[in-house]
Amino acid sequence: MEDLIAKARDALKNAYAPYSNFRVGAAVLTKSGRIYTGANVENASYGLTMCAERVAVFKAVTEGDRDIEAVAIVSDAGELVPPCGACRQVIAEFNPNALIIMATADGSKRLVVRLRDLLPMSFSRELLKR
């Protein structure tokens, strides 16, 4: 867990947030033991902005590593930052029971929860099979 938070903290340095100044770093741990990082990337056309969590998940998936075990999220906002709804749904696609680790950049606060508790009744592939 400490290594995952440290990797998310390092990823935070690469955040591109010139409009909101709300910088986030994320790190995804997969069942293989590999860690993938991401930072939020804003865009002048706000709808094209991408969250750190989705960047990290997409990196894992595009490397063929889809068994997500945990996601660490670090922000320098001074408060714990949970994943947004879109990020919750993307993480749920690969493990609705994933650990979500939220930490402040300075390490003063931390919270660990299961994704299923943040996103009860998520939309899933089982619904598409009906």
C-alpha positions as CSV (number, residue, x, y, z in Angstrom):
1,M,0.0,0.0,0.0
2,E,2.8,2.4,0.8
3,D,4.5,1.8,-2.5
4,L,1.2,2.3,-4.4
5,I,0.6,5.6,-2.6
6,A,4.2,6.7,-3.3
7,K,3.7,5.9,-7.0
8,A,0.5,8.0,-7.1
9,R,2.3,10.8,-5.3
10,D,5.1,10.7,-8.0
11,A,2.4,10.7,-10.7
12,L,0.9,13.8,-9.2
13,K,4.0,15.7,-10.3
14,N,2.9,15.2,-14.0
15,A,-0.6,16.5,-13.6
16,Y,-1.6,19.0,-16.2
17,A,-4.2,21.2,-14.5
18,P,-3.7,24.8,-15.7
19,Y,-7.4,25.7,-15.4
20,S,-8.5,24.2,-12.1
21,N,-5.1,23.8,-10.4
22,F,-6.7,20.6,-9.0
23,R,-3.9,18.1,-9.4
24,V,-4.4,14.4,-9.0
25,G,-2.1,11.4,-9.3
26,A,-3.2,7.8,-9.4
27,A,-1.6,4.4,-9.3
28,V,-3.2,1.1,-10.2
29,L,-2.0,-2.3,-8.8
30,T,-2.9,-5.3,-10.9
31,K,-3.1,-9.0,-9.9
32,S,0.2,-9.5,-11.8
33,G,1.9,-7.2,-9.3
34,R,2.5,-4.4,-11.8
35,I,1.8,-0.8,-11.1
36,Y,0.5,1.7,-13.7
37,T,0.4,5.4,-13.0
38,G,-1.6,8.3,-14.3
39,A,-2.1,12.0,-13.7
40,N,-5.1,14.2,-14.6
41,V,-4.8,16.0,-18.0
42,E,-7.0,19.1,-18.4
43,N,-8.1,20.6,-21.7
44,A,-9.4,24.1,-22.6
45,S,-12.4,22.2,-23.8
46,Y,-13.3,20.9,-20.3
47,G,-15.2,17.9,-21.5
48,L,-12.0,16.5,-23.0
49,T,-10.3,16.4,-19.6
50,M,-9.2,13.0,-18.3
51,C,-8.9,12.0,-14.7
52,A,-5.8,10.4,-13.3
53,E,-7.6,7.2,-12.3
54,R,-8.8,6.5,-15.8
55,V,-5.4,7.3,-17.3
56,A,-3.8,4.7,-15.0
57,V,-6.5,2.1,-15.7
58,F,-6.3,2.6,-19.4
59,K,-2.6,2.2,-19.3
60,A,-3.0,-1.1,-17.5
61,V,-5.6,-2.3,-19.9
62,T,-3.7,-1.3,-23.0
63,E,-0.8,-3.3,-21.7
64,G,-3.1,-6.4,-21.4
65,D,-3.2,-6.2,-17.6
66,R,-6.9,-6.1,-16.7
67,D,-7.1,-7.7,-13.2
68,I,-7.2,-4.5,-11.1
69,E,-6.6,-5.1,-7.4
70,A,-6.2,-1.6,-6.0
71,V,-6.2,2.1,-7.0
72,A,-4.4,4.8,-5.0
73,I,-5.5,8.4,-5.5
74,V,-3.4,11.3,-4.3
75,S,-4.1,15.0,-4.5
76,D,-2.4,18.1,-3.2
77,A,-5.8,19.7,-2.4
78,G,-5.3,19.0,1.3
79,E,-8.3,16.7,1.5
80,L,-9.0,13.1,0.5
81,V,-10.3,12.9,-3.1
82,P,-12.5,10.0,-4.1
83,P,-12.8,8.9,-7.7
84,C,-15.5,10.6,-9.7
85,G,-18.5,8.7,-11.0
86,A,-17.0,8.0,-14.4
87,C,-13.8,6.7,-12.8
88,R,-15.8,4.5,-10.4
89,Q,-17.6,3.0,-13.4
90,V,-14.4,2.4,-15.3
91,I,-12.7,0.7,-12.3
92,A,-15.9,-1.4,-11.7
93,E,-15.5,-2.8,-15.3
94,F,-12.3,-4.5,-14.2
95,N,-13.0,-5.2,-10.5
96,P,-16.1,-4.0,-8.6
97,N,-14.4,-5.1,-5.4
98,A,-11.1,-3.2,-5.9
99,L,-9.5,-1.4,-3.0
100,I,-9.6,2.4,-3.3
101,I,-6.9,4.1,-1.4
102,M,-7.2,7.9,-1.0
103,A,-4.4,9.9,0.5
104,T,-3.3,13.5,0.7
105,A,0.0,14.4,-0.9
106,D,1.5,15.3,2.5
107,G,0.5,11.9,3.9
108,S,-1.6,13.5,6.7
109,K,-4.8,11.7,5.7
110,R,-5.7,8.3,4.3
111,L,-8.8,6.3,3.8
112,V,-9.2,2.8,2.3
113,V,-12.6,1.6,1.0
114,R,-13.9,-1.0,-1.4
115,L,-15.2,0.3,-4.8
116,R,-18.5,-1.6,-4.2
117,D,-19.1,0.7,-1.3
118,L,-18.5,3.8,-3.4
119,L,-20.5,2.5,-6.3
120,P,-23.4,0.2,-5.2
121,M,-25.5,-1.2,-8.1
122,S,-23.0,-0.3,-10.8
123,F,-23.9,-0.9,-14.4
124,S,-22.2,-4.2,-15.4
125,R,-21.7,-6.5,-18.3
126,E,-24.3,-8.9,-16.8
127,L,-27.0,-6.3,-17.6
128,L,-26.0,-6.3,-21.3
129,K,-26.4,-10.1,-21.5
130,R,-30.1,-10.0,-20.6
